[in-house]
Amino acid sequence: MTDEPAQLATVAPTVLVVDDEKNIRRTLEMVLNGEGYQVVACANAEDGLEALGNASQPIDLAIFDLKLPKMSGLEALQQIRDDEATRDLPVIVISGHATVHDAVAAIKLGASDFFEKPLNRERVLVSVQNSIRTARLSRTVEQMRAELEARYEMIGTSDPIQKLFQDIDKVAPTKASVLITGESGTGKELVSRAIHRLSPRNEEPFVKVNCAAIPRELIESELFGHEKGSFTGAHGRKRGFFEQAHGGTLFLDEIGDMDLAAQAKVLRALQNGEIVRVGSEQVINVDVRVLAATNKELSKEVQEGNFREDLYFRLDVFPIKVPALRDRRDDIPLLAEAFVVGFCKENGLRNKRIDPTVFDTIKQRKWPGNVRELKNVVERAAILSSDIITIADLPEDPHVNPFDDEPVATGSGDGVVLRATADDGSRLTLRQYREVAERTYIVETLKELEWNISKAAVALGVERTNLHKKIRAYGIKRGDG
């Protein structure tokens, strides 16, 4: 394997230096350049704020002198915190004539650190490194939380899921675009996060965009950002998702629902690494690896004119199809147990176990909602159950009638005679006898009412959902009796 991916992984951070003393600017620029940082230097706060919005690539850290001509460093810091695009930017404040009041005010406005001149080289470098690292870590907190919550959804030992893991391992270290396809609920986002986590960009941002959830008139602004006043409601400058993902990975979920006009600009960003905010003419260079996902057949969308062919080929460099849950049924018990463990732990419940008979039942379901649906069903069963999750705790399968596609059993007569002994001759316990009696009564009632569950529930005086549970628990099939 070549070193190229590793070199791409670490994008040199860019530091903005604002100081009216020329020697200070030059000294900081030389020191930072010597440590591999890129530097944008300005002599006043106005130029510094403009640079934040018009830099050819996003600024990772700003260093402001407090005492500046016209606008002070504190005023600039206040504007940075008021602007949505720069609100989280780490800022280090320096001054040669600062008071304790100035230092306190700067810290209250969210300054990462405060230095007095003359500057100590080693201390400045340590502060710069720590400030950038802390800011990047804070941007990934939500990502890590989401990964922890969904950590079990990538579990599996079946052949289809092992093939998926192999594909992820192969493509993750490269810079190739990936098109992830699969039905809703199969875990396409988890695949994208796994690719990012295993890539050389894993310490850089992972930014998810749900293209289907963004209104058509706002998709361009969300992706590429906008300038203040560029349209009604644009109260400040905003960094788009491409800028936020600079150096890392941008995940375009449900890309098949993206507007054609936005598709053209996404194609330009992928080809040239260039974006332009809405309301601006300034070209911004971004280094972003794009992963896309859809549950649509994009080749068909291309034929119907709903998706650009050139963008499709740009995204489909390495296609990955996530298998449906029905194609990996052997993984269902592992997933179910993991969901129960996670649910009980997150909600402070005692550990619950799943009765083995439950696995046979849930493996037979069709699961059109895939892993997401399985997780919901298992968690609901965990809420309803005692220490052991049984078939009776499973919610009704909304996708099928319990008697659909069931084999018809041949009855031996119009009625069932209750016996006090089991097939092996041993005597039934009272509980077993009651269960036999209840099952017999339910079967006879269903038979009389032509297996109409709603009518049978009314006749038996129970809720329809409760009758469904008993039918599953007793393994009743159409034609029994």
C-alpha angles and dihedrals in degrees: 000000000000126000093239098099092049090052091051092049099071109059109196107250116240120226124197113213118195117183132133091216108090095205092053091051093049093046093051091045093053094045094048094043088052089058094050100263124135113230134208110191126198133176098214141028094249092058090043093055090047090051090054089060100037105035115133087237133017119284114239098190139006129209113199130186111223097218107060133150114269104344113043126223090252092054090049091049090052091053091048091054092046093052113086091212094057103025094114097039111128111238128192116201124210132183142167096205104032126150127212087253090057092050092049091048091051093050091048089055089055103264110170094217143349127222134184122216134283088059124223108228098212094045092050093050093049091049093048092050094046094045093052092044093049092049092051092047092051090053090057098049094094090044092054092047091052091049092051092050092050098035095119098051092083093056119122147121100194120116095251094053092044089053088051091052090050091052091050091050091051099048101034098078092051130077093234122133113245129209110204116198133180144112122297113281097022094113106260092154091052089054090053092050091049090052090051093045092053095043129092086251094064094117092052126079124293108205122189122203122189100206092189093057097054117085113245093243092055102041094092092050092048094049100041104019130234143242125244111278094010089128140354109297095022095124095163144005113287131195113226127226092264091058092044090054094048109144092009141060130303115202113201104196120196090009090166087076095056119120116253093238091055090046090061092055093045088054090053091050091051094047100043105016088236131129135174123207118235108267094021138092095200112116113222121200116220132182106211134154109215124213117182133193136190141163090212128091098249095191088060091046088054091053091050092050096246096114133039113252093212092053091046092056090044091055098038096068091119114014120202122188116200110216121240117246091247088061092055103039092149088070094057096088092049092049094046094051092047092050091051093049092049094045094050092047094048093048099042094246128146114263111272128200130211121239108240091235088066091065093058090052099047093044088062095054119103096229101201087174090055122200093348091057092046090053092052093048094048094047091050090050089050090055093050098043134083118223092312124049109223135182089264089063094058115102118241114277103246093197101064143032108243090238097048114119092356117146113251113242120212114238123215097215148341094279141031121235114217115227130198093217134065124235091268092055096253117134117257119242118238091255092051091049091051091051091050090049093048093048091048092050092049092049093049092048092049091048092051091050094046092253094297103155096197093053091043092052090053092047092049093045095236136117115269091238090051090053090051090055093051091048089055094042093053095039092235115180132189108273096030113140 
